[in-house]
Amino acid sequence: MTAYPSQSELLNCLTTIASTAGDTTKLPFRVDVIPLNGKPPMYSVMIKSPAKDLLRRQIGTILGRGFALGATSFMLSGSEAISLVGKKQDD
């Protein structure tokens, strides 16, 4: 993948991670793409599911980084979004 994931691609990937983890929330995440002039986009992710801790751990394990305890939202870089979507497509 050479292009950065769209909002819907990343949202679908995160929803798949949530359902694999056993979360049954209809829309467990909200994703917004933040375009940056001349730079890769950033992705704002908000966890809407009640299983926030579980989903944070799952995503952190895939990306190899942790998130602040109790955080309900976080930012992903363009390369992290590519990595996340790429790893879920490989599964």
MILO-713973 format. One line per field, with one value per atom (N, C-alpha, C): residue number from 1; residue in three letters; atom name; x, z, y. Coordinates in steps of 0.2 Angstrom, whole numbers. Atoms other than C-alpha are relative to their C-alpha. Example, Ala and Ser with C-alpha at 12.3 -4.5 7.8 and 13.67 -1.06 7.14 Angstrom:
2
pos <- 1, 1, 1, 2, 2, 2
code <- ALA, ALA, ALA, SER, SER, SER
site <- N, CA, C, N, CA, C
east <- 4, 62, 4, -4, 68, -4
up <- 0, 39, 0, -1, 36, 3
north <- -6, -22, 6, -6, -5, 5
//
This chain:
91
pos <- 1, 1, 1, 2, 2, 2, 3, 3, 3, 4, 4, 4, 5, 5, 5, 6, 6, 6, 7, 7, 7, 8, 8, 8, 9, 9, 9, 10, 10, 10, 11, 11, 11, 12, 12, 12, 13, 13, 13, 14, 14, 14, 15, 15, 15, 16, 16, 16, 17, 17, 17, 18, 18, 18, 19, 19, 19, 20, 20, 20, 21, 21, 21, 22, 22, 22, 23, 23, 23, 24, 24, 24, 25, 25, 25, 26, 26, 26, 27, 27, 27, 28, 28, 28, 29, 29, 29, 30, 30, 30, 31, 31, 31, 32, 32, 32, 33, 33, 33, 34, 34, 34, 35, 35, 35, 36, 36, 36, 37, 37, 37, 38, 38, 38, 39, 39, 39, 40, 40, 40, 41, 41, 41, 42, 42, 42, 43, 43, 43, 44, 44, 44, 45, 45, 45, 46, 46, 46, 47, 47, 47, 48, 48, 48, 49, 49, 49, 50, 50, 50, 51, 51, 51, 52, 52, 52, 53, 53, 53, 54, 54, 54, 55, 55, 55, 56, 56, 56, 57, 57, 57, 58, 58, 58, 59, 59, 59, 60, 60, 60, 61, 61, 61, 62, 62, 62, 63, 63, 63, 64, 64, 64, 65, 65, 65, 66, 66, 66, 67, 67, 67, 68, 68, 68, 69, 69, 69, 70, 70, 70, 71, 71, 71, 72, 72, 72, 73, 73, 73, 74, 74, 74, 75, 75, 75, 76, 76, 76, 77, 77, 77, 78, 78, 78, 79, 79, 79, 80, 80, 80, 81, 81, 81, 82, 82, 82, 83, 83, 83, 84, 84, 84, 85, 85, 85, 86, 86, 86, 87, 87, 87, 88, 88, 88, 89, 89, 89, 90, 90, 90, 91, 91, 91
code <- MET, MET, MET, THR, THR, THR, ALA, ALA, ALA, TYR, TYR, TYR, PRO, PRO, PRO, SER, SER, SER, GLN, GLN, GLN, SER, SER, SER, GLU, GLU, GLU, LEU, LEU, LEU, LEU, LEU, LEU, ASN, ASN, ASN, CYS, CYS, CYS, LEU, LEU, LEU, THR, THR, THR, THR, THR, THR, ILE, ILE, ILE, ALA, ALA, ALA, SER, SER, SER, THR, THR, THR, ALA, ALA, ALA, GLY, GLY, GLY, ASP, ASP, ASP, THR, THR, THR, THR, THR, THR, LYS, LYS, LYS, LEU, LEU, LEU, PRO, PRO, PRO, PHE, PHE, PHE, ARG, ARG, ARG, VAL, VAL, VAL, ASP, ASP, ASP, VAL, VAL, VAL, ILE, ILE, ILE, PRO, PRO, PRO, LEU, LEU, LEU, ASN, ASN, ASN, GLY, GLY, GLY, LYS, LYS, LYS, PRO, PRO, PRO, PRO, PRO, PRO, MET, MET, MET, TYR, TYR, TYR, SER, SER, SER, VAL, VAL, VAL, MET, MET, MET, ILE, ILE, ILE, LYS, LYS, LYS, SER, SER, SER, PRO, PRO, PRO, ALA, ALA, ALA, LYS, LYS, LYS, ASP, ASP, ASP, LEU, LEU, LEU, LEU, LEU, LEU, ARG, ARG, ARG, ARG, ARG, ARG, GLN, GLN, GLN, ILE, ILE, ILE, GLY, GLY, GLY, THR, THR, THR, ILE, ILE, ILE, LEU, LEU, LEU, GLY, GLY, GLY, ARG, ARG, ARG, GLY, GLY, GLY, PHE, PHE, PHE, ALA, ALA, ALA, LEU, LEU, LEU, GLY, GLY, GLY, ALA, ALA, ALA, THR, THR, THR, SER, SER, SER, PHE, PHE, PHE, MET, MET, MET, LEU, LEU, LEU, SER, SER, SER, GLY, GLY, GLY, SER, SER, SER, GLU, GLU, GLU, ALA, ALA, ALA, ILE, ILE, ILE, SER, SER, SER, LEU, LEU, LEU, VAL, VAL, VAL, GLY, GLY, GLY, LYS, LYS, LYS, LYS, LYS, LYS, GLN, GLN, GLN, ASP, ASP, ASP, ASP, ASP, ASP
site <- N, CA, C, N, CA, C, N, CA, C, N, CA, C, N, CA, C, N, CA, C, N, CA, C, N, CA, C, N, CA, C, N, CA, C, N, CA, C, N, CA, C, N, CA, C, N, CA, C, N, CA, C, N, CA, C, N, CA, C, N, CA, C, N, CA, C, N, CA, C, N, CA, C, N, CA, C, N, CA, C, N, CA, C, N, CA, C, N, CA, C, N, CA, C, N, CA, C, N, CA, C, N, CA, C, N, CA, C, N, CA, C, N, CA, C, N, CA, C, N, CA, C, N, CA, C, N, CA, C, N, CA, C, N, CA, C, N, CA, C, N, CA, C, N, CA, C, N, CA, C, N, CA, C, N, CA, C, N, CA, C, N, CA, C, N, CA, C, N, CA, C, N, CA, C, N, CA, C, N, CA, C, N, CA, C, N, CA, C, N, CA, C, N, CA, C, N, CA, C, N, CA, C, N, CA, C, N, CA, C, N, CA, C, N, CA, C, N, CA, C, N, CA, C, N, CA, C, N, CA, C, N, CA, C, N, CA, C, N, CA, C, N, CA, C, N, CA, C, N, CA, C, N, CA, C, N, CA, C, N, CA, C, N, CA, C, N, CA, C, N, CA, C, N, CA, C, N, CA, C, N, CA, C, N, CA, C, N, CA, C, N, CA, C, N, CA, C, N, CA, C, N, CA, C, N, CA, C, N, CA, C, N, CA, C, N, CA, C
east <- 4, 0, 4, -4, 8, -4, 4, -7, -1, 2, -12, -8, 7, -28, -5, 6, -45, -3, 4, -56, -3, 4, -67, 4, -5, -52, 2, -3, -45, -6, 5, -62, -2, 2, -66, 5, -5, -49, -1, 1, -52, -6, 6, -70, 1, -2, -63, 4, -4, -50, -5, 5, -65, -4, 5, -76, 4, -4, -61, 1, -1, -58, -7, 7, -77, -4, 5, -84, -5, 6, -101, -3, 2, -103, -1, 2, -111, 6, -6, -98, 5, -4, -84, 5, -5, -73, -3, 1, -74, 7, -6, -60, -1, 0, -56, 7, -7, -42, 1, -3, -32, 5, -5, -24, 5, -5, -7, 3, -3, 0, 7, -7, 14, 3, -2, 15, -5, 5, 7, -6, 5, -10, 0, 1, -14, -7, 6, -28, -2, 3, -39, -5, 4, -46, -3, 4, -60, -3, 3, -65, -6, 7, -84, -2, 2, -85, 1, -1, -87, 6, -6, -72, 6, -6, -59, 6, -6, -46, 3, -2, -46, 2, -1, -47, 7, -7, -32, 6, -5, -22, 1, 0, -26, 4, -3, -21, 7, -7, -6, 5, -4, 0, 2, -1, -2, 5, -4, 7, 7, -6, 20, 2, -1, 17, -6, 6, 6, -3, 4, -7, -2, 1, -11, -6, 5, -21, -7, 6, -39, -2, 1, -37, -6, 6, -53, 2, -2, -44, 7, -7, -27, 1, -2, -18, 4, -4, -11, 4, -4, 3, -3, 1, 1, 3, -4, 14, -3, 3, 5, -7, 7, -12, 2, -2, -3, 1, -2, 4, -6, 6, -12, -5, 4, -22, 3, -4, -8, 0, 0, -7, -7, 7, -26, -1, 1, -26, 4, -4, -12, -3, 3, -23, -5
up <- 0, 0, 0, 0, -5, 2, -3, -1, 7, -7, 16, 1, 0, 22, 1, -1, 21, 6, -6, 35, 1, 0, 31, 0, 0, 28, 8, -7, 46, 4, -5, 54, -1, 1, 46, 3, -3, 52, 8, -7, 70, 2, -2, 70, 0, 1, 64, 7, -6, 79, 6, -6, 91, 0, 0, 85, 1, -1, 85, 8, -7, 103, 4, -3, 107, 1, -1, 107, -5, 5, 100, -1, 1, 100, -8, 7, 83, -3, 2, 81, 5, -6, 93, 0, 1, 86, -4, 4, 78, -3, 3, 66, -5, 4, 58, -3, 3, 46, 0, -1, 49, -6, 6, 32, 3, -2, 35, -7, 6, 21, -2, 2, 12, 5, -5, 26, 0, -1, 29, 5, -4, 37, 7, -7, 56, 0, -1, 62, 7, -7, 77, 1, -2, 85, 6, -6, 98, 1, -2, 107, 3, -2, 109, 4, -3, 115, 8, -7, 134, 2, -1, 132, -2, 1, 131, 1, -2, 140, -4, 5, 130, -7, 6, 114, -1, -1, 119, 0, -1, 124, -7, 7, 107, -5, 5, 96, 2, -2, 107, -1, 1, 105, -8, 7, 86, -2, 2, 85, 3, -4, 98, 4, -5, 109, 4, -5, 124, -1, -1, 127, 7, -7, 142, 3, -4, 155, 0, -1, 154, -6, 6, 137, -4, 5, 126, -7, 7, 111, -1, 1, 103, -7, 7, 87, -3, 4, 74, -5, 6, 62, -6, 6, 44, -1, 0, 45, 5, -4, 60, -3, 3, 51, -6, 5, 36, 3, -3, 48, 3, -3, 57, -6, 5, 41, -4, 3, 33, 4, -5, 48, 0, 0, 48, -7, 7, 29, 0, 0, 32, 4, -4, 45, -4
north <- -6, 0, 6, -6, 16, 7, -6, 28, -1, 1, 32, -2, 3, 23, 6, -5, 33, -1, 0, 36, -6, 7, 21, -6, 6, 9, -1, 1, 13, -1, 1, 13, -7, 7, -4, -5, 4, -11, 0, -1, -4, -4, 4, -12, -7, 7, -28, -2, 2, -28, 0, 0, -24, -6, 6, -38, -6, 5, -50, -1, 0, -45, -2, 2, -49, 6, -6, -31, 0, 1, -31, 7, -6, -12, 2, -1, -6, 4, -4, 8, 1, -1, 6, 5, -6, 20, 5, -6, 37, 1, -2, 41, 6, -6, 58, 1, -1, 61, 8, -7, 77, 1, -1, 82, 6, -5, 91, 2, -2, 102, -2, 3, 93, -5, 5, 80, -6, 5, 63, 2, -2, 64, -3, 3, 61, -2, 3, 51, 1, -1, 56, -6, 6, 40, 1, 0, 40, -6, 7, 24, 2, -1, 24, -6, 7, 6, 1, 0, 3, -4, 5, -10, 4, -5, 5, -3, 3, -4, -6, 6, -20, 2, -2, -11, 4, -4, 1, -5, 5, -14, -4, 3, -23, 4, -5, -8, 1, -1, -5, -6, 6, -23, 0, 0, -22, 5, -6, -5, -1, 1, -10, 7, -6, 6, 0, -1, 10, 6, -6, 22, 2, -3, 33, -4, 3, 24, 4, -3, 29, 5, -4, 38, -3, 2, 38, 2, -2, 46, 0, -1, 46, 1, -2, 51, -6, 5, 39, 4, -3, 45, -4, 4, 40, -7, 7, 26, -5, 5, 19, -3, 2, 19, -5, 5, 10, -7, 6, -3, -3, 3, -6, -3, 3, -8, -6, 6, -19, -6, 6, -30, -4, 3, -33, -3, 3, -37, -6, 6, -50, -5, 5, -59, -4
//
